[in-house]
């Protein structure tokens, strides 16, 4: 380790007085960069972020701790480089020593740079984008260096900001600090660490078993057990660690198709209960995914597991039908009747082998060791090893579906085991299934008929329909016995319309979780042809939310061609699980250059671009232009949610208006508006979920008919230059017509909230300056009489209730043009906006990097206003 990088670190410490590492230990290199976050109660409580780079930890003191809310900008003061063995330090620094106080290992894991250029180049530039894969922090972050003039160069200040992604939260992002108050390495609290109580932390930096290529499991030919053992014998022995009582399980993201490419293992998705098996001294404990002890419920499996040495195994308990396939209904029946002797435990991962923590080993090595472990003992047939496949995931899924199985689980072969939801595990289903919460049941003439079920969306408990089948045999009686004690007097649903159908409805406390199978969603967001499979006793009702597929990259999930025909049921098209009525209704007529475009093709387009588009409309009231009879018929502008609005669309209250506004927060919601014939989407320009706060500025460059498009391009670049001189970052898109939009994202001010009047005033001033300097080219008044030969610089999009067409929204124009995001290099004289259409854009979108760094472009409008004032004074 280069000593010059640690000279400042060593000069500040007396290693005879403090137990902190001196940096003399040689930490072996890892095939993945590591990070730690240490909670440090010194003169002031803060959190130290340390990223491994060039043989040391680059370090920042995050004064208020990290946040998962992209709106929170956390001050991160860069401090001296630390040695890598500091990543295992947890304890107390004596008072009087530098940084005196208690240190906890609050989080740790691996990281990798995301931005353009190397991590070193990004640090030098002052803009480091990176991905964390820790126990508690996951997803994309950025460190942005601040201007240090305020501190006269004495401090090197940065901002730590969470990017918007699947792991971010929009509110109370600091709750992650309050919810996690123990060490990830020892399980101790700060008080226990300060008192020297509890066990020592498990090592991380000093325990990195080497990954030997010969030890990789080859599913085609198999790898001899003695060869694997010999390979492991060559690797450094891992230090022993105490087996924990329970390890939070790794969870899957949901994809509609399995991941493509190499480096993935595919296993059968088991339709049962996730169970963690712990064996210690012959004593077996079987725990659910929430840590509940269910050992007594599976006595036969527990008895068979006594033959195993000390270990912790991850797996699933299933009942098998007469074809040997998992059957959840049979599992429910076996548990209710106490007939569990035939149940099977399918083991798919090995987390501890004796005192050896294997979670940081690659999956393929953990599975190889699990198979060796099972081969070394005489196990009953009710404990089985889960085989896997390395062939293409699509082929494995098709085979699973032909066998009427639930689906498959795809796992990255080289990934460690990570508690919580992770992108390294993904599930793909053969049939639509969902967990729902029961809010009531219906009876007719005293006979049980159906369940009324819902899911949680934010603070709302939303009704999602009825479950009317699947109650055969004793299942219905058992279910009714569980429902009756929970009866209440009024509906627990806070959203959605419940049709009584003449039945008697009994409302119940929303505490029971059911697993259902269904044929898809109606346009109103209700389940179709839903069948009851059983109660999920291992899951809490509060956890059941509308299941959202993870955003997949183009390698995994390529955009669906807009013109592709979907499956039809009773004359309706199934798109994203919703039935689109009148799918062949022509919305855009044929032209000389293109065929007609139907309602189904509009829905397919939204399906293809939805994962990109949703990030720019989510959390914002959104008006829609509907053309139910096509763009040649009557069109109308809808901003409010009407009676019977689909449950896949949100309703948002806006100050000053009694009627709720429409809001689209889910990709499936785009299919719901397609069902309404929504040919254009016009969201507000507010901060997501904050209608009173401006979130971006939109400048509409609108030329008169006689102005060439080259002049529009020139205007866009001039506007870009002016805005960037004021410290703002700009993005450009076509309008779907003859103009361009220049967009600049804003960040919320810390001192006070920016007002809409200020945003509109700033936009007006910028446009007025351009118009006054070039009155022959630009104007800021809408009058058509004055516009001949000039460009109208429309700043009026920046008012509170004003809207602008969304990126990727189609337009109700001939040719089905689209508002297409562009890179600035594309904004040139020969740009042809008409080439961006509903049919061409899905393929083009998969190849462009336009707006990829949009979230990183947020800048303070207050600072820009101050800069503009200084410029005016100087001139």
Residue pairs with C-beta under 8 A, 6 or more apart in sequence:
1 23
1 26
1 27
1 55
1 56
1 83
1 84
2 54
2 55
2 56
3 23
5 54
5 55
5 56
5 81
6 23
6 56
6 80
6 81
6 82
6 83
8 80
8 81
9 23
9 80
9 81
9 82
9 83
10 22
10 23
12 80
12 98
13 20
13 22
13 97
13 98
14 97
15 22
17 94
17 96
17 97
18 93
18 94
18 97
19 89
19 91
19 92
19 93
20 86
20 89
20 93
21 83
21 85
21 86
21 88
21 89
22 83
23 82
23 83
23 85
23 86
25 83
25 85
25 206
27 83
27 84
27 85
27 205
27 206
28 208
28 210
28 236
30 52
30 208
31 211
32 110
32 112
33 51
33 52
33 53
33 110
33 111
33 112
34 52
34 84
34 87
34 108
34 109
34 110
34 111
34 204
34 205
35 49
35 50
35 51
35 52
35 108
35 109
35 110
35 111
35 132
35 134
36 50
36 57
36 86
36 87
36 105
36 107
36 108
36 204
37 47
37 48
37 49
37 50
37 66
37 105
37 106
37 107
37 108
37 134
37 137
38 47
38 48
38 50
38 89
38 90
38 103
38 104
38 105
38 106
39 45
39 47
39 65
39 103
39 104
39 106
39 190
40 46
40 47
40 48
40 61
40 99
40 101
40 102
40 103
40 104
41 101
41 102
41 103
41 190
41 194
42 93
42 99
42 100
42 101
43 100
43 101
44 63
46 61
46 62
46 63
46 64
46 65
47 61
47 62
47 65
47 66
47 106
47 177
48 59
48 60
48 61
48 62
48 79
49 59
49 60
49 62
49 66
49 76
49 160
50 57
50 58
50 59
50 60
50 82
50 86
50 87
51 57
51 58
51 59
51 111
51 119
51 130
52 58
52 84
52 87
52 111
53 119
53 120
53 123
54 120
55 84
56 81
56 82
56 83
56 84
57 81
57 82
57 83
57 84
57 86
57 87
58 78
58 81
58 123
59 78
59 79
59 80
59 81
59 82
60 76
60 77
60 78
60 79
60 143
60 158
60 160
61 76
61 77
61 79
62 74
62 75
62 76
62 160
63 74
63 75
63 76
63 77
64 74
64 75
64 174
65 74
65 174
65 177
66 74
66 137
66 141
66 160
66 162
66 176
66 177
67 74
67 162
67 173
67 174
67 176
68 137
68 139
68 162
68 167
68 168
68 169
68 173
68 174
68 175
68 176
69 162
69 168
69 169
69 170
69 171
69 172
69 173
69 174
70 161
70 162
70 163
70 164
70 168
70 170
70 173
70 855
71 170
71 173
71 687
71 747
71 748
72 161
72 162
72 173
72 174
73 159
73 160
73 161
73 747
73 750
74 159
74 160
74 161
75 157
75 158
75 159
75 160
76 143
76 157
76 158
76 159
76 160
77 155
77 156
77 157
77 158
78 155
78 156
78 157
78 158
84 205
85 205
85 206
86 205
87 108
87 204
87 205
88 105
88 185
88 201
88 203
88 204
88 205
88 206
89 103
89 105
90 103
90 104
90 105
90 183
90 185
90 186
90 188
90 193
90 201
91 102
91 103
91 193
92 101
92 102
92 103
92 193
92 194
92 196
93 99
93 100
93 101
93 102
93 103
94 100
95 101
102 190
102 193
102 194
103 193
104 183
104 188
104 190
104 193
105 183
105 184
105 185
105 186
105 201
105 204
106 136
106 180
106 183
106 184
107 134
107 135
107 136
107 137
107 180
107 184
108 134
108 135
108 184
108 185
108 204
109 132
109 133
109 134
109 135
109 137
109 418
110 132
110 133
110 134
110 416
111 130
111 131
111 132
111 133
112 130
112 131
113 119
113 122
113 128
113 129
113 130
113 131
114 129
114 130
114 131
114 140
115 122
115 127
115 128
115 129
115 130
115 142
115 853
116 122
117 125
119 128
119 130
122 128
122 129
126 144
126 145
126 158
127 142
127 143
127 144
127 145
127 856
128 142
128 143
129 140
129 141
129 142
129 163
129 856
130 140
130 141
130 142
130 143
131 139
131 140
131 141
132 138
132 139
132 141
133 418
133 422
134 184
135 184
135 418
135 419
135 420
136 176
136 180
136 184
137 176
138 167
138 420
138 421
138 422
139 162
139 163
139 165
139 166
139 167
139 168
140 162
140 163
140 165
140 167
141 160
141 161
141 162
141 163
142 160
142 161
142 163
142 856
143 158
143 159
143 160
143 161
144 158
144 159
144 161
145 156
145 157
145 158
146 157
146 158
146 159
148 154
148 155
148 156
148 157
151 157
162 168
162 173
163 855
163 856
164 615
164 855
166 253
166 550
166 551
169 175
170 619
170 688
170 689
171 689
181 189
181 190
182 188
182 189
183 189
183 193
183 201
185 201
185 202
185 204
186 193
186 198
186 199
186 200
186 201
186 202
187 198
187 199
187 244
188 197
188 198
188 199
192 198
199 242
202 241
202 357
203 239
203 241
204 360
206 239
207 238
207 239
207 357
207 360
208 236
208 360
209 235
209 236
209 238
209 360
209 361
210 234
210 235
210 236
211 361
211 362
211 365
211 414
212 231
212 232
212 234
212 235
214 227
214 228
214 230
214 231
215 223
215 228
215 231
215 232
215 235
215 365
215 368
216 223
216 362
216 364
216 365
216 368
216 413
217 223
217 228
217 364
217 365
217 367
217 368
217 371
219 265
219 387
219 388
219 389
219 390
220 390
223 368
225 371
225 372
225 375
228 368
228 369
228 372
229 372
232 369
238 356
238 357
240 354
240 355
240 356
241 352
241 355
241 356
241 357
242 355
243 278
243 280
243 310
243 312
243 352
243 355
244 312
245 278
245 285
246 276
246 278
246 287
246 291
247 276
247 312
247 351
247 359
247 419
248 291
248 419
248 420
249 274
249 276
249 289
249 314
249 419
250 314
250 349
250 417
250 418
250 419
250 420
250 422
250 424
250 425
251 420
251 421
251 422
251 425
252 409
252 421
252 425
252 426
252 427
253 421
253 422
253 423
253 425
253 426
253 427
253 549
253 550
254 426
254 427
254 428
254 429
254 547
254 548
254 549
254 550
255 410
255 426
255 427
255 428
255 549
255 550
255 552
255 556
255 557
256 428
256 549
256 552
256 557
257 393
257 394
257 397
257 428
257 552
257 556
257 557
258 264
258 266
258 392
258 393
258 394
258 396
258 397
258 408
258 410
258 426
258 428
259 393
259 410
259 426
259 552
259 555
259 556
260 392
260 393
260 394
260 555
260 556
261 555
263 412
263 413
263 414
264 390
264 393
264 410
264 411
264 412
264 413
265 363
265 364
265 367
265 388
265 389
265 390
265 410
265 411
265 412
265 413
266 388
266 389
266 390
266 391
266 393
266 396
266 397
266 408
266 409
266 410
266 411
267 348
267 386
267 387
267 388
267 389
267 408
267 409
267 410
267 411
268 386
268 400
268 405
268 406
268 408
268 409
269 400
269 405
269 406
269 407
269 408
269 409
269 427
269 428
269 429
270 316
270 318
270 326
270 346
270 406
271 318
271 326
271 327
271 328
271 331
271 405
271 406
272 316
272 317
272 318
272 319
272 326
272 328
272 331
272 346
273 288
273 294
273 316
273 317
273 331
273 538
274 288
274 289
274 314
274 315
274 316
274 538
275 286
275 287
275 288
275 294
275 298
275 315
275 316
275 317
275 345
276 286
276 287
276 288
276 289
276 312
276 313
276 314
276 315
276 351
277 284
277 285
277 286
277 301
277 305
277 311
277 312
277 313
277 314
277 315
277 345
277 347
278 284
278 285
278 286
278 287
278 311
278 312
278 313
279 285
279 305
279 306
279 308
279 309
279 310
279 311
279 312
279 313
280 310
281 310
282 306
283 306
284 295
284 302
284 303
284 305
284 306
284 308
285 293
285 295
286 293
286 294
286 295
286 297
286 298
286 301
286 302
286 305
286 317
287 293
287 294
288 294
288 538
289 538
289 539
290 538
290 539
290 540
292 538
295 302
297 335
297 340
298 317
298 340
298 343
298 345
299 340
300 340
300 341
300 343
300 380
300 382
301 317
301 340
301 343
301 344
301 345
301 382
301 383
304 345
304 379
304 380
304 382
304 383
305 345
305 383
307 377
307 378
307 379
308 373
308 377
308 379
309 354
309 373
309 377
310 352
310 354
310 355
311 350
311 352
311 353
311 354
311 373
312 350
312 351
312 352
313 347
313 349
313 350
313 351
313 370
314 347
314 348
314 349
314 350
314 351
314 417
315 345
315 346
315 347
315 348
315 349
315 386
316 345
316 346
316 348
317 331
317 343
317 344
317 345
317 346
318 326
318 327
318 331
318 343
318 344
318 346
319 326
319 327
319 328
319 330
319 331
319 333
319 334
319 342
319 343
319 344
320 326
320 327
320 330
320 342
320 344
321 327
321 330
323 403
325 403
325 404
325 405
326 405
326 406
328 515
328 533
328 534
329 470
329 475
329 533
329 534
331 343
331 534
332 475
332 533
332 534
332 535
333 339
333 473
333 474
333 475
334 340
334 342
334 343
336 474
336 478
342 382
343 382
344 381
344 382
344 383
344 384
345 382
345 383
345 384
346 384
346 386
347 370
347 374
347 383
347 384
347 385
347 386
348 367
348 370
348 386
349 363
349 366
349 367
349 370
349 417
350 358
350 366
350 367
350 369
350 370
350 373
351 357
351 358
351 359
351 366
351 417
352 358
353 369
353 373
358 365
358 366
358 369
358 417
359 416
359 417
359 418
360 416
360 417
361 369
361 416
362 413
362 414
362 415
362 416
363 411
363 412
363 413
363 414
363 415
363 416
363 417
364 413
364 414
366 417
367 388
370 385
371 385
374 383
374 385
388 411
389 396
390 413
393 408
393 410
393 428
396 408
397 407
397 408
397 428
397 430
400 406
400 407
400 408
400 430
401 407
401 430
401 431
404 430
405 430
406 429
406 430
406 431
406 433
407 427
407 428
407 429
407 430
407 431
408 427
408 428
409 425
409 426
409 427
410 425
410 426
410 427
410 428
411 424
411 425
411 426
412 424
412 425
415 422
415 424
418 424
423 550
426 550
431 517
432 517
432 518
432 519
432 520
432 577
433 515
433 516
433 517
433 518
433 533
434 455
434 515
434 516
434 518
434 527
434 547
435 513
435 514
435 515
435 516
435 536
435 539
435 544
435 547
436 453
436 454
436 455
436 464
436 467
436 513
436 514
436 515
436 516
436 527
436 544
437 453
437 454
437 455
437 456
437 461
437 510
437 511
437 512
437 513
437 514
437 541
437 544
438 451
438 452
438 453
438 483
438 508
438 510
438 512
438 513
438 514
439 452
439 453
439 454
439 461
439 463
439 491
439 492
439 493
439 507
439 508
439 510
440 451
440 452
440 491
440 492
440 498
440 505
440 506
440 507
440 508
441 448
441 449
441 450
441 451
441 452
441 480
441 483
441 505
441 506
441 508
442 449
442 450
442 451
442 452
442 466
442 500
442 501
442 503
442 504
442 505
442 506
443 449
443 503
443 504
443 506
444 502
444 503
444 504
448 471
448 476
448 479
448 480
449 468
449 503
450 466
450 467
450 468
450 503
451 466
451 467
451 468
451 514
451 532
452 463
452 465
452 466
452 493
452 498
452 505
453 463
453 464
453 465
453 466
453 467
453 514
453 516
453 527
453 530
454 461
454 462
454 463
454 464
454 492
454 493
454 496
454 510
455 461
455 462
455 464
455 544
455 545
455 546
456 462
456 542
456 544
456 545
456 546
457 495
457 545
457 546
457 650
459 494
460 494
460 495
461 492
461 493
461 494
461 495
461 510
462 493
462 494
462 495
462 496
462 525
462 546
462 647
463 493
463 495
463 496
463 497
463 498
463 526
463 647
464 496
464 525
464 526
464 527
464 546
464 647
465 522
465 526
465 527
465 528
465 530
466 526
466 527
466 530
467 514
467 516
467 527
467 530
467 531
467 532
468 530
469 529
469 530
469 531
469 532
470 516
470 517
470 531
470 532
470 533
471 479
471 532
475 532
475 534
479 532
479 535
482 512
482 535
483 506
483 508
483 512
486 508
486 509
486 511
486 512
487 506
487 507
487 508
488 507
488 508
488 509
489 507
490 507
491 498
491 507
492 507
492 508
492 509
492 510
495 647
495 651
496 525
496 647
497 644
498 505
510 541
511 541
512 535
512 541
513 535
513 536
513 537
513 539
513 540
513 541
513 544
514 532
514 533
514 534
514 535
514 536
515 533
515 534
515 535
515 536
516 527
516 530
516 531
516 532
516 533
517 530
517 531
517 533
518 527
518 528
518 529
518 530
518 531
519 528
519 529
519 530
519 569
520 527
520 528
520 574
520 577
520 578
520 579
521 527
521 528
521 576
521 577
521 578
521 579
521 648
521 668
522 528
522 578
522 579
523 578
523 579
523 580
523 581
523 646
523 671
523 672
523 675
523 676
524 644
524 645
524 646
524 647
524 648
524 672
525 646
525 647
525 648
525 649
525 668
525 672
526 647
528 579
546 666
548 666
548 667
549 667
551 611
552 611
554 846
557 611
558 846
559 608
559 609
559 842
559 843
559 845
559 846
560 604
560 607
560 608
560 842
561 604
561 608
561 842
561 843
562 597
562 601
562 602
562 604
562 605
562 608
562 838
562 839
562 842
563 601
563 604
563 839
564 604
565 573
565 600
566 573
566 574
566 575
566 600
566 604
567 573
567 574
568 574
568 583
569 579
571 581
571 583
572 579
572 580
572 581
572 583
573 579
573 580
573 583
573 600
573 603
574 580
575 600
575 603
575 604
575 607
575 671
575 674
576 603
576 607
576 610
576 667
576 668
576 670
576 671
577 668
577 671
578 603
578 648
578 668
578 671
578 672
578 675
580 599
580 600
580 603
580 671
580 674
580 675
581 675
582 599
583 598
583 599
583 600
583 603
584 598
584 599
584 600
585 598
585 599
585 629
585 630
585 677
586 596
586 597
586 598
586 630
587 597
587 598
587 599
587 602
587 627
587 630
587 631
587 677
587 679
588 596
588 597
588 630
588 631
588 679
588 814
588 815
588 816
588 838
589 596
589 630
589 631
589 632
589 814
590 596
591 814
591 815
593 815
594 815
594 816
594 837
594 839
597 816
597 838
597 839
599 674
599 675
599 677
601 838
602 674
602 677
602 679
602 810
602 838
603 670
603 671
603 674
603 675
605 810
605 838
605 841
605 842
606 613
606 667
606 670
606 671
606 673
606 674
607 667
607 670
607 671
608 842
608 845
609 808
609 841
609 842
609 845
610 667
610 670
611 667
612 808
612 845
613 670
613 806
613 807
613 808
613 809
614 664
614 665
614 666
614 667
614 670
616 683
616 806
616 807
616 808
616 854
617 664
617 681
617 683
617 806
618 664
618 665
618 688
619 663
619 665
619 687
619 688
619 689
619 690
620 663
620 683
620 684
620 685
620 686
620 688
620 691
620 695
621 639
621 652
621 654
621 661
621 662
621 663
621 683
621 684
621 686
621 691
622 661
622 662
622 663
622 664
622 681
622 682
622 683
622 684
622 803
622 806
623 637
623 638
623 639
623 662
623 681
623 682
623 683
623 803
624 637
624 638
624 639
624 662
624 673
624 676
624 678
624 680
624 681
624 682
625 635
625 636
625 637
625 638
625 678
625 679
625 680
625 682
625 812
626 635
626 636
626 638
626 676
626 677
626 678
626 679
627 633
627 634
627 635
627 677
627 679
627 812
628 634
628 676
628 677
629 677
631 679
631 812
631 813
631 814
635 679
635 812
638 662
638 676
639 661
639 662
640 657
640 659
640 660
640 661
640 662
641 649
641 651
641 659
641 660
641 661
641 662
645 651
645 662
646 669
646 672
646 675
648 666
648 668
648 669
648 671
648 672
649 662
649 663
649 664
649 669
649 672
649 673
650 662
650 663
650 664
650 665
650 669
651 660
651 661
651 662
651 663
652 660
652 661
652 662
652 663
652 691
653 660
653 661
654 660
654 661
654 691
654 801
655 691
655 692
664 670
664 673
664 681
673 681
679 810
679 811
679 812
680 805
680 809
680 810
680 811
680 812
681 805
681 806
681 809
682 803
682 804
682 805
682 806
682 809
683 803
683 804
683 806
684 691
684 800
684 801
684 802
684 803
685 694
685 695
685 696
685 697
685 698
685 797
685 798
685 802
685 803
685 804
686 692
686 693
686 694
686 695
686 800
687 693
687 694
687 695
687 746
687 748
688 695
690 748
691 800
692 753
692 756
692 800
693 748
693 753
693 754
694 746
694 754
694 755
694 756
694 758
694 759
694 798
694 861
695 745
695 746
696 743
696 744
696 745
696 746
697 728
697 743
697 744
697 746
697 759
697 762
697 763
697 798
697 861
698 741
698 742
698 743
698 797
698 798
698 804
699 719
699 741
699 742
699 743
699 763
699 766
699 767
699 793
699 794
699 795
699 797
700 735
700 739
700 741
700 792
700 793
700 794
700 797
700 804
701 712
701 715
701 716
701 719
701 739
701 740
701 741
701 742
701 791
701 793
701 794
702 735
702 738
702 739
702 791
702 792
702 793
702 794
703 709
703 711
703 712
703 738
703 739
703 790
703 791
703 792
704 787
704 788
704 789
704 790
704 791
704 792
705 738
706 788
706 789
707 789
707 790
707 791
709 738
709 829
709 831
709 833
710 829
711 777
711 791
712 738
712 739
712 740
712 791
713 740
713 827
713 828
713 829
713 831
715 740
715 770
715 777
715 778
715 791
715 793
716 732
716 740
716 742
716 827
717 824
717 827
718 770
719 730
719 742
719 766
719 770
719 793
720 730
720 732
720 742
720 824
722 766
722 769
722 770
723 730
723 742
723 744
723 766
723 864
724 730
725 867
725 871
726 864
726 867
726 868
726 871
727 859
727 860
727 863
727 864
727 867
728 744
728 859
728 861
728 864
729 744
729 745
729 856
729 857
729 858
729 859
730 742
730 743
730 744
730 824
730 857
731 742
731 743
731 744
731 745
731 821
731 850
731 851
731 854
731 857
732 740
732 741
732 742
732 743
732 821
732 822
732 824
732 827
733 740
733 741
733 743
733 807
733 819
733 820
733 821
733 822
733 850
733 851
734 740
734 741
734 817
734 818
734 819
734 820
734 822
734 831
734 833
734 836
735 741
735 805
735 811
735 819
735 833
736 805
736 809
736 810
736 811
736 813
736 817
736 818
736 819
736 820
736 833
736 836
737 811
737 813
737 817
737 833
738 833
740 827
741 804
741 805
741 819
744 857
744 859
745 854
745 855
745 857
745 858
745 859
746 754
746 759
746 858
746 859
746 860
746 861
747 858
747 859
747 860
748 754
749 860
749 861
749 862
751 862
754 861
754 862
756 798
756 799
756 800
758 861
758 865
759 798
759 861
760 795
760 796
760 798
760 799
762 861
762 864
762 865
762 868
763 795
763 797
763 798
764 780
764 795
765 868
766 795
766 868
767 778
767 780
767 793
767 794
767 795
768 780
770 778
770 793
771 778
771 779
771 780
771 793
776 789
776 790
777 790
777 791
778 790
778 791
778 792
778 793
779 786
779 787
779 790
779 791
779 792
779 793
780 792
780 793
780 795
781 792
782 792
782 794
796 802
797 803
797 804
805 811
805 819
806 819
807 819
807 820
807 821
807 851
808 818
808 819
808 820
808 821
808 841
808 845
809 818
809 819
810 816
810 817
810 818
810 838
811 817
811 818
811 819
815 834
815 837
816 837
816 838
816 839
817 833
817 834
817 836
817 837
818 836
818 837
818 838
818 841
820 833
820 836
820 841
820 844
821 848
821 850
821 851
822 831
822 850
823 848
823 849
823 850
826 850
836 844
